């Protein structure tokens, strides 16, 4: 075999070896891609399906408070939680007609409660308990007092 054919064979062998290595790298890369794709699809499948092993919601299973004592106890519970959270200002808002809060009432409250840490709807949606560590501006407080009955349960130091 002369030198020219040897060079050609060497060049072809080099190309084949290089392309083989490239093919192996591509196969390994595509294998990783396949594994990652399967793993991601499994995560999404299990994350988006309802879990049958969870217990049913206890709040949905138990009937809502039916007696006045139960409603009052529930309201007192929520109010006590606000006080134990060390919130300085605690207010209870009720509609003047005694009805349940609707979308417009909630929107008005959100617009006029600039600083709040916690807001809870209680007493069968007839009371909103708001807890805050910040004093409300007087103009907001006045607007809220014009629309709702306001009960102040703030700490004694904060009320001064």
Phi, psi and omega per residue, in radians:
X1 nan 2.301 -3.117
X2 -1.417 3.096 -3.049
X3 -1.200 -0.665 -3.090
X4 -1.118 -0.853 3.111
X5 -1.121 -0.580 3.102
X6 -1.111 -0.709 3.117
X7 -1.124 -0.699 3.121
X8 -1.125 -0.775 3.123
X9 -1.091 -0.744 3.118
X10 -1.091 -0.725 3.140
X11 -1.147 -0.770 3.124
X12 -1.129 -0.715 3.121
X13 -1.097 -0.749 3.127
X14 -1.079 -0.747 3.117
X15 -1.102 -0.791 -3.130
X16 -1.106 -0.746 3.118
X17 -1.127 -0.748 3.116
X18 -1.104 -0.753 -3.137
X19 -1.240 -0.536 3.086
X20 -1.154 -0.754 3.107
X21 -1.117 -0.695 3.099
X22 -1.117 -0.709 3.122
X23 -1.133 -0.704 3.112
X24 -1.118 -0.729 3.109
X25 -1.100 -0.717 -3.134
X26 -1.136 -0.726 3.136
X27 -1.106 -0.771 3.119
X28 -1.101 -0.743 3.113
X29 -1.108 -0.744 -3.140
X30 -1.217 -0.535 3.069
X31 -1.108 -0.777 3.093
X32 -1.077 -0.763 3.130
X33 -1.034 -0.757 3.121
X34 -1.074 -0.805 -3.133
X35 -1.099 -0.790 3.125
X36 -1.101 -0.686 3.135
X37 -1.125 -0.786 3.123
X38 -1.111 -0.754 3.135
X39 -1.080 -0.797 3.137
X40 -1.124 -0.714 3.134
X41 -1.155 -0.614 3.092
X42 -1.150 -0.741 3.127
X43 -1.069 -0.823 -3.132
X44 -1.134 -0.650 3.124
X45 -1.096 -0.837 -3.112
X46 -1.287 -0.489 -3.140
X47 -1.310 -0.512 -3.039
X48 -1.714 -0.046 -3.140
X49 -1.720 2.613 3.111
X50 -1.162 2.523 -3.106
X51 -1.623 2.075 -3.105
X52 -1.416 -0.254 -3.101
X53 -1.529 -0.100 3.102
X54 -1.361 2.594 3.071
X55 -1.312 2.586 3.095
X56 -1.106 2.688 -3.115
X57 -1.040 2.149 -3.104
X58 -1.152 -0.595 -3.132
X59 -1.180 -0.642 3.135
X60 -1.272 -0.543 -3.102
X61 -1.322 -0.612 -3.112
X62 -1.494 2.471 3.120
X63 -1.197 2.691 3.122
X64 -1.192 2.735 -3.138
X65 -1.001 2.232 -3.032
X66 -1.835 -0.494 -3.106
X67 -1.713 2.835 3.133
X68 -1.112 -0.634 3.133
X69 -1.138 -0.699 3.111
X70 -1.126 -0.763 3.119
X71 -1.096 -0.750 -3.137
X72 -1.145 -0.703 3.117
X73 -1.121 -0.706 3.118
X74 -1.118 -0.765 3.109
X75 -1.089 -0.785 3.133
X76 -1.103 -0.663 3.084
X77 -1.022 -0.865 -3.128
X78 -1.117 -0.696 3.126
X79 -1.141 -0.701 3.122
X80 -1.154 -0.636 3.087
X81 -1.084 -0.664 3.111
X82 -1.118 -0.733 -3.108
X83 -1.211 -0.670 -3.126
X84 -1.312 -0.205 3.088
X85 -1.429 0.105 -3.140
X86 1.015 0.700 3.046
X87 -1.536 2.279 -3.055
X88 -1.287 -0.650 -3.103
X89 -2.010 2.148 3.110
X90 -2.258 2.128 -3.141
X91 -2.187 2.561 3.043
X92 -2.056 2.198 3.135
X93 -1.923 2.314 3.072
X94 -2.311 2.592 3.075
X95 -1.171 2.596 -3.120
X96 -1.161 -0.504 3.119
X97 -1.517 -0.045 3.101
X98 1.420 0.089 -3.125
X99 -1.407 3.107 3.121
X100 -1.373 2.662 3.131
X101 -1.242 2.333 3.067
X102 -1.880 -3.050 -3.087
X103 -1.064 -0.706 3.141
X104 -1.137 -0.711 3.123
X105 -1.110 -0.765 -3.138
X106 -1.128 -0.691 3.107
X107 -1.120 -0.724 3.108
X108 -1.105 -0.745 3.110
X109 -1.080 -0.820 3.138
X110 -1.033 -0.655 -3.130
X111 -1.256 -0.421 -3.073
X112 -1.970 0.130 3.055
X113 -1.951 1.402 -3.044
X114 -1.217 -0.584 -3.087
X115 -2.182 1.911 3.048
X116 -2.584 2.577 3.106
X117 -1.734 -0.560 -3.048
X118 -2.627 2.366 3.088
X119 -2.296 2.240 -3.108
X120 -2.292 2.329 3.041
X121 -1.606 2.184 -3.039
X122 -2.374 3.084 3.053
X123 0.969 0.913 -3.141
X124 0.952 0.797 3.113
X125 1.129 0.350 3.128
X126 -1.737 -0.127 3.139
X127 -2.435 2.461 3.039
X128 -2.044 2.131 3.124
X129 -1.783 2.189 -3.103
X130 -2.087 2.258 3.077
X131 -2.071 2.434 -3.106
X132 -2.642 2.717 2.997
X133 -1.822 0.116 -3.116
X134 -2.117 2.436 3.121
X135 -1.289 2.359 3.138
X136 -1.330 2.550 3.051
X137 -1.099 2.533 -3.088
X138 -1.012 -0.631 -3.118
X139 -1.167 -0.617 3.086
X140 -1.218 -0.739 3.138
X141 -1.075 -0.726 -3.136
X142 -1.143 -0.740 3.124
X143 -1.105 -0.683 3.118
X144 -1.192 -0.672 3.127
X145 -1.184 -0.523 3.103
X146 -1.218 -0.599 -3.076
X147 -1.631 -0.583 -3.044
X148 -2.184 2.795 2.906
X149 -1.403 2.248 -3.061
X150 -2.040 2.214 3.050
X151 -1.927 2.271 -3.091
X152 -1.795 2.047 3.094
X153 -2.013 0.494 -3.081
X154 -1.165 2.755 3.084
X155 -1.097 2.677 -3.067
X156 -1.072 -0.672 -3.133
X157 -1.198 -0.635 -3.104
X158 -1.278 -0.524 -3.095
X159 -1.230 -0.371 -3.103
X160 -1.271 nan nan
